[in-house]
Structures are given as structure tokens and as C-alpha cells.
């Protein structure tokens, strides 16, 4: 079974060769004892068991982990294996089929691709274990692994919007990084302009961080890990935040931060594209960023359009490269 997996800082997305898809928060926590006996288990995402030899580990992944006080989330450029691999194994466990060899397509941000590609490929290709997701077991042994630069597969989603000749751009704003690529189309084939492709450490998390700072300034208490996205979403929906019986308004800060971060992304991308910017016929937007930033992002980039199902654009690109 071929599976494309995009393990983002915010969400993990995956799709297999028969079109089945999953998405869940990139959160992991130890699985404690359920004193309620599973009465509210339908509100969770996944409880996974990873067994390798005599070793066994039980973890909560996704929304289930968000409700733990010891939840872990990637906060730096290199996701540690103890966080990255349970997310990957959960996606495989959900989309893999029993008695079928596993082939994986995974990605890395362009900024880290050269330095992390081989280590990631070697580690994943040596996986030999059993993963059980919500009780359903799948055995994984030495999967075939392809590591692809993030954003490189987005053009596959562009379909008939690619010109026969000219320039097209790809912008993929994520949680912590934004990927940008520029291609020259020659006889319908994209040729990357390597000097105009890269990654900047700017993303939606900067908006969440601004909201978290304002929350602490108003309440005197920091936001717990795993709640920043939730509170930011409420602020952007202009919903009041209730804390210890008091009401706080964070919407002005959230909107200003979203505008500022979107401007920063566009400035860095357009500076990298330089004097080719005016010749771009389409800028394809992918990932969750275009939905988060909306018109603030779209209106500032030349001839921009959001690809179909932008959140899964990378996973489908990875799948196509396997």
C-alpha cells in the first residue's frame, strides 16, 4: 500500500493509493489510565500501541492527546523521533492494509531537506514493529521510503491551470515554516529555478504566539501547550475568552497579528522571486495557510489561486512520487 504522509507542526495529513484520507493534530501524549472506563472515548481520536520485540508503548495521538496535561508538540525545526514516529505510525495504521507491503512518501521543509533527508529515510526504512490504532493491528517491516521536498508536488494539483510557457510560483504556508518555489514552464514541463526556491521560518504559529502573549498580558497566566490554536481560533471568530469567570477580548490582537504575519510571508517570498515576479502567470497556494490567512495572503501574491483541497496537496504530491 502506497501512503503519502505530511507530518506538519500543526496537523498530520495522509492519503493512500485508494484515496482514503486522514487528518489529525500533531500531538502526542502518554496514555494514562481511563478512570471513566471509556464512557467518553468517542470524543478522542486515537489510542495507539507500538510493539517492537519486548518493548511496548501506549500513546494518545491527535485530539486525544490535546486533553492530556503532558501533551507534546514539535516546537523546533527538527521533530524528535519520539514525536514524529508515533504520528507517522498512526497514519500508517489508519491507512495501511493488512498483508500489503508499505511504501511511504514523506516530506521535509526545503530549509531542512538537505541536512535531514538521509537520516529520516534511513530511520524510517528500518522500522520493524506492530502498531495498533484503536485496537486494529498492522505489522510494518522495512517499508520503502521516499523523502520529497515540501511543496514540490503541489503542481500536480494545478491540473489544467499550468501554462505551456512562462513562470508559475508555489507558496505553502504552514505552522512554523513557509515553502516557496518558482518554476519556468517549458513546453508544458516545470523546471525549478533553484535560486528562487526556499523556506522561511514564518507561519501561522506566529499569530498564535501573539495571541498567547496577549492572553498572558491580560490574565497574568500563560496558555497551556495545545490550547494556543483553540484560543486563536476563538479570537479570530471574535468570540470572548472566559478565564476564571472573567471575559477577555483578544480579537484585535489576533487580526493584527494575522495581517502582519501574512505581510511578512509575502515580502520574503517576493524578495526571493525578484525580477521574475512580474512574469508569473499563476501562484498556487497550498496547505492550511491559505485558508488561515485568506485574502491577506491571496491579494498580495501575483495571480494567486488556492489549489483544490489545499490541506492535502502535499500528501497527494508525495504519493505521486512513490
Buried (B, 14 or more C-beta within 10 A) or exposed (E): BBBBBBBBBBBBBBBBBEEBBBBBBBBBBEBEEEEEEEEEEEEBBBBBBBBEEEEEBEBBBBBBBBBBEEBBBBEEBEBEEEBBBBBBBBBBBBBBBEEEEBBBBBBBBBBBBEEBBEEBBEEBEEBEBBBBBBEEEBEBEEBBBBBBBBBBBBBBBBEEBBEEEBBBBBBBBBBBBBBBBBBBBEEEEBEBBEEBBBBBEBBBBBBBBBBBBBBEEBBEEEBEBBBBBBBBBBBBEEEEBEBEEEEBBBBEBBBEBBBBBBBBBBEBBBEBBEEBBEEBBBBBBBBBBBBBBBEBBBEBBBEBBBBEBBBBBBBBBBBBBB
